[in-house]
Amino acid sequence: MSRALSWEREGRIWPHRETSEFVRSGGAHWHIQRMGDPAAPPLLLLHGTGGSVHSWRGPMPLLAGHYHVVAPDLPRHAFTQGHLPDDLSLPRMASQVALLNETLGIEPAGIIGHSAGAALALQLALDHQFGGPIVGLNSALRPFPGPAAQIFPAVAKLLFVNPLVPRIFSGLAAFSGDTERFLVRATGSHIDADGLACYEALLTNPRHTKGALAMMANWDLPTLRTRMREIANPVLMVHSDKDAAIPLDWAREAQGWLPNAELKAIEGFGHLAHEEAPDKVFALISDFLAAHAMARAG
């Protein structure tokens, strides 16, 4: 069996390490980071497929001046362990996050989700009575067109059940030593050295890679698409014009599926814009969050 990431080994390089906690919830062992005044409105941050809390290293201190910010590593990602493979479906993952919130004693005043994390935020609104504002950063909401919607999850599932595949992927990453080039090609983003070091640790770990593949295999965006008209939450979508993973046109289309959504484009950045330019992203979302989260908290 491939070894898990070690907090005392790989975790030494994780940004904001001093804010980390390990929490037992629902039989799983979650890694979370918390920042800001515990009496402030709680703000939940949800990373995307294959990521971790490190992706919030820039936005977290900015947001913590106004909110009690909570960011978990999602099930079977990075330093969160103990979830079953079935917990990686969109509804089951939303249930696990809702249970974590209950364990932590928080009711989020708002949720920010990056990429697949935005879909997870919408699922929390649908299934767990979350009624606050949602910010989707480079949201992964649109299913692949046509037959690809069935083909891509099926391929991910096949890769997941083959125990050699995560090792091969991670082995290639370790051999190439070229995390930066991979990220630029896959996302269109150029990030800092701290972020690259964390992605290198993640991409070279077979257990984390298998978690990302399991999430891809179980993610059912077509079903979410059929329910988006039910979501009354105010939604702000921030999307980069240079996103190599999810085109801006896809975000414009997804905006039309949500009854109460607005879209802001950010120019010159890729899929990881919140890591490239956290100050610019914060400036785009701060007024929206303040108006809606503070109104709800009051």
C-alpha positions as CSV (number, residue, x, y, z in Angstrom):
1,M,0.0,0.0,0.0
2,S,1.3,3.5,-0.8
3,R,2.1,5.6,2.1
4,A,0.1,8.7,3.1
5,L,1.6,12.1,3.2
6,S,3.3,12.7,6.5
7,W,2.6,16.0,8.4
8,E,6.0,15.7,10.0
9,R,7.7,15.1,6.7
10,E,6.0,16.7,3.7
11,G,3.8,18.9,6.0
12,R,6.8,20.8,7.2
13,I,6.6,23.0,4.0
14,W,2.9,23.7,4.2
15,P,2.0,27.4,4.4
16,H,0.4,28.6,7.6
17,R,1.3,25.4,9.3
18,E,0.8,27.0,12.7
19,T,-3.0,27.3,11.9
20,S,-3.4,23.6,11.2
21,E,-5.5,21.2,13.3
22,F,-6.4,17.6,12.9
23,V,-10.1,16.8,13.7
24,R,-11.9,13.5,14.0
25,S,-15.3,13.6,12.3
26,G,-17.5,10.8,11.1
27,G,-14.8,8.3,11.5
28,A,-12.3,10.2,9.4
29,H,-9.3,12.3,10.3
30,W,-9.5,15.8,8.8
31,H,-6.7,18.3,8.3
32,I,-8.1,21.8,8.5
33,Q,-6.6,25.3,8.9
34,R,-8.4,28.1,10.8
35,M,-7.6,31.8,10.8
36,G,-9.2,35.0,12.1
37,D,-11.4,35.9,15.0
38,P,-13.5,32.9,16.2
39,A,-16.3,35.4,17.0
40,A,-16.4,36.6,13.3
41,P,-18.8,35.2,10.7
42,P,-17.4,31.7,9.6
43,L,-16.3,31.5,6.0
44,L,-15.7,28.0,4.5
45,L,-13.0,27.6,1.8
46,L,-13.2,24.5,-0.4
47,H,-10.3,23.6,-2.7
48,G,-10.6,21.8,-6.1
49,T,-9.7,18.3,-7.3
50,G,-6.2,17.3,-6.5
51,G,-5.5,20.4,-4.4
52,S,-5.3,21.1,-0.6
53,V,-5.5,23.9,1.9
54,H,-2.2,25.2,0.6
55,S,-4.0,26.7,-2.4
56,W,-5.6,29.3,0.0
57,R,-2.2,30.5,1.4
58,G,-2.7,33.9,-0.2
59,P,-6.4,34.6,0.2
60,M,-6.7,33.3,3.8
61,P,-4.8,36.2,5.6
62,L,-6.8,38.7,3.6
63,L,-10.1,37.1,4.4
64,A,-9.2,36.5,8.1
65,G,-9.3,40.2,8.7
66,H,-13.1,40.0,8.3
67,Y,-14.1,36.4,8.9
68,H,-13.3,33.3,10.9
69,V,-11.9,31.3,7.9
70,V,-12.0,27.5,7.9
71,A,-10.3,25.5,5.1
72,P,-10.2,21.7,5.1
73,D,-8.3,19.2,3.0
74,L,-11.2,17.4,1.2
75,P,-11.7,13.7,1.7
76,R,-8.8,11.5,0.6
77,H,-6.8,14.6,-0.3
78,A,-3.4,15.7,1.1
79,F,-3.5,15.2,4.9
80,T,-7.2,14.2,5.3
81,Q,-7.5,10.4,5.8
82,G,-10.0,7.8,6.6
83,H,-12.9,8.4,4.1
84,L,-14.2,5.6,2.0
85,P,-14.0,5.7,-1.8
86,D,-17.7,6.2,-2.0
87,D,-17.4,9.4,0.1
88,L,-15.9,11.0,-3.1
89,S,-19.3,11.4,-4.9
90,L,-20.6,15.0,-4.9
91,P,-23.6,14.3,-2.5
92,R,-21.6,12.1,-0.2
93,M,-18.7,14.6,0.0
94,A,-21.2,17.4,0.7
95,S,-22.6,15.3,3.6
96,Q,-19.1,14.7,5.0
97,V,-18.3,18.5,4.8
98,A,-21.7,19.2,6.5
99,L,-20.8,16.7,9.3
100,L,-17.4,18.4,9.7
101,N,-19.1,21.8,10.1
102,E,-21.3,20.3,12.8
103,T,-18.3,18.8,14.5
104,L,-16.5,22.1,14.5
105,G,-19.6,23.9,15.7
106,I,-19.8,26.3,12.8
107,E,-22.6,27.4,10.4
108,P,-20.8,29.1,7.5
109,A,-22.0,32.6,6.7
110,G,-20.5,32.1,3.2
111,I,-18.6,29.6,1.1
112,I,-15.8,30.1,-1.4
113,G,-15.1,27.2,-3.7
114,H,-12.3,26.9,-6.2
115,S,-13.0,24.8,-9.3
116,A,-14.8,21.6,-8.2
117,G,-15.1,23.2,-4.7
118,A,-17.7,25.5,-6.3
119,A,-19.8,22.5,-7.3
120,L,-19.4,21.2,-3.7
121,A,-20.7,24.5,-2.3
122,L,-23.8,24.3,-4.6
123,Q,-24.4,20.8,-3.4
124,L,-24.3,22.0,0.2
125,A,-27.0,24.5,-0.7
126,L,-29.2,21.9,-2.3
127,D,-28.9,19.1,0.3
128,H,-27.9,20.8,3.6
129,Q,-29.9,24.0,3.8
130,F,-26.9,26.3,3.3
131,G,-28.5,29.6,2.4
132,G,-25.6,32.0,2.4
133,P,-23.5,33.5,-0.4
134,I,-21.3,31.4,-2.6
135,V,-18.2,32.5,-4.5
136,G,-17.0,30.2,-7.2
137,L,-13.5,30.8,-8.4
138,N,-12.9,29.4,-11.8
139,S,-15.8,27.1,-11.2
140,A,-16.0,23.6,-12.6
141,L,-19.8,23.4,-13.1
142,R,-20.2,22.6,-16.8
143,P,-20.3,18.9,-17.7
144,F,-18.2,17.9,-20.7
145,P,-20.3,18.2,-23.8
146,G,-22.0,15.2,-25.5
147,P,-20.6,11.7,-25.0
148,A,-17.6,13.0,-23.1
149,A,-19.8,13.5,-20.0
150,Q,-20.0,9.7,-19.8
151,I,-16.6,8.9,-21.1
152,F,-14.4,11.0,-18.8
153,P,-15.8,9.8,-15.5
154,A,-15.7,6.2,-16.8
155,V,-12.0,6.6,-17.7
156,A,-11.3,8.1,-14.3
157,K,-13.0,5.1,-12.6
158,L,-11.0,2.6,-14.7
159,L,-7.8,4.4,-13.7
160,F,-8.8,4.5,-10.0
161,V,-9.4,0.7,-9.8
162,N,-6.0,-0.1,-11.3
163,P,-3.6,0.2,-8.4
164,L,-0.7,0.8,-10.7
165,V,-2.0,3.9,-12.3
166,P,-1.6,6.4,-9.3
167,R,1.9,5.0,-8.8
168,I,2.7,5.5,-12.5
169,F,1.3,9.1,-12.5
170,S,3.2,10.0,-9.3
171,G,6.3,8.2,-10.6
172,L,6.3,10.2,-13.8
173,A,5.9,13.4,-11.8
174,A,8.8,12.6,-9.6
175,F,10.9,11.5,-12.5
176,S,10.2,14.6,-14.6
177,G,10.6,17.0,-11.6
178,D,8.8,19.5,-13.8
179,T,5.7,20.5,-11.7
180,E,5.8,24.1,-12.9
181,R,5.7,23.2,-16.6
182,F,2.8,20.7,-15.9
183,L,0.8,23.3,-14.0
184,V,1.3,26.0,-16.6
185,R,0.2,23.6,-19.3
186,A,-2.8,22.3,-17.3
187,T,-4.0,25.5,-15.8
188,G,-2.4,28.5,-17.6
189,S,-1.2,29.8,-14.2
190,H,2.2,30.8,-13.0
191,I,2.4,30.4,-9.2
192,D,5.1,31.1,-6.5
193,A,7.8,28.7,-5.3
194,D,5.9,27.8,-2.1
195,G,2.9,26.7,-4.0
196,L,5.0,24.7,-6.5
197,A,6.7,22.9,-3.7
198,C,3.3,21.8,-2.2
199,Y,2.0,20.7,-5.6
200,E,5.2,18.7,-6.1
201,A,4.6,16.9,-2.8
202,L,1.0,16.2,-3.8
203,L,1.6,15.0,-7.4
204,T,4.4,12.7,-6.3
205,N,2.3,10.9,-3.7
206,P,0.2,7.9,-5.1
207,R,-2.3,8.0,-2.3
208,H,-3.2,11.6,-2.9
209,T,-3.3,11.0,-6.7
210,K,-5.7,8.1,-6.1
211,G,-7.9,10.4,-4.1
212,A,-8.0,12.9,-6.9
213,L,-8.8,10.1,-9.4
214,A,-11.6,8.8,-7.2
215,M,-13.1,12.3,-7.0
216,M,-13.1,12.6,-10.8
217,A,-14.6,9.1,-11.1
218,N,-17.5,9.9,-8.8
219,W,-18.2,13.5,-9.7
220,D,-21.7,13.8,-11.3
221,L,-22.0,17.2,-12.8
222,P,-24.9,16.4,-15.2
223,T,-27.1,15.6,-12.2
224,L,-26.1,18.8,-10.5
225,R,-26.8,20.7,-13.7
226,T,-30.5,19.5,-13.6
227,R,-30.9,21.0,-10.1
228,M,-29.2,24.3,-10.4
229,R,-32.5,26.2,-10.9
230,E,-33.4,25.2,-7.3
231,I,-30.4,27.2,-5.9
232,A,-31.6,30.5,-4.6
233,N,-28.3,31.5,-3.0
234,P,-26.5,34.6,-4.3
235,V,-23.6,33.4,-6.3
236,L,-20.6,35.3,-7.5
237,M,-18.6,33.6,-10.2
238,V,-15.0,34.9,-10.8
239,H,-13.4,33.4,-13.8
240,S,-10.0,34.0,-15.5
241,D,-9.7,34.7,-19.2
242,K,-6.5,32.6,-19.5
243,D,-7.9,29.5,-17.7
244,A,-6.5,26.6,-19.6
245,A,-8.7,24.1,-17.8
246,I,-12.2,25.7,-18.0
247,P,-12.9,28.2,-20.7
248,L,-14.5,31.5,-19.7
249,D,-17.3,30.8,-22.2
250,W,-18.2,27.7,-20.1
251,A,-18.5,29.9,-17.0
252,R,-20.8,32.3,-18.9
253,E,-23.0,29.4,-19.9
254,A,-23.1,28.0,-16.3
255,Q,-24.0,31.5,-15.0
256,G,-27.2,31.2,-16.9
257,W,-28.2,28.1,-15.1
258,L,-28.3,29.7,-11.7
259,P,-31.2,32.0,-10.8
260,N,-29.1,34.5,-8.8
261,A,-25.6,34.5,-10.2
262,E,-23.3,37.2,-11.5
263,L,-20.0,36.7,-13.3
264,K,-16.8,38.8,-13.1
265,A,-13.9,38.1,-15.4
266,I,-10.3,38.6,-14.2
267,E,-7.8,39.3,-17.0
268,G,-4.3,37.9,-17.4
269,F,-4.5,34.9,-15.1
270,G,-5.2,31.1,-15.3
271,H,-7.2,28.5,-13.4
272,L,-5.2,29.2,-10.2
273,A,-5.8,33.0,-10.2
274,H,-6.4,33.0,-6.5
275,E,-2.9,31.7,-6.0
276,E,-1.4,34.0,-8.6
277,A,-3.0,37.2,-7.5
278,P,-4.9,36.8,-4.2
279,D,-5.1,40.6,-3.7
280,K,-6.9,41.1,-7.0
281,V,-9.3,38.2,-6.3
282,F,-10.0,39.5,-2.8
283,A,-10.8,43.0,-4.3
284,L,-13.3,41.4,-6.7
285,I,-15.1,39.4,-4.0
286,S,-14.9,41.4,-0.8
287,D,-17.9,43.7,-1.4
288,F,-20.1,40.8,-2.4
289,L,-19.1,38.8,0.7
290,A,-19.5,41.7,3.0
291,A,-23.0,42.6,1.8
292,H,-24.4,39.1,1.9
293,A,-22.5,37.4,4.7
294,M,-22.9,40.3,7.1
295,A,-26.5,40.6,6.3
296,R,-27.1,36.9,7.0
297,A,-25.0,37.0,10.2
298,G,-27.1,39.9,11.4
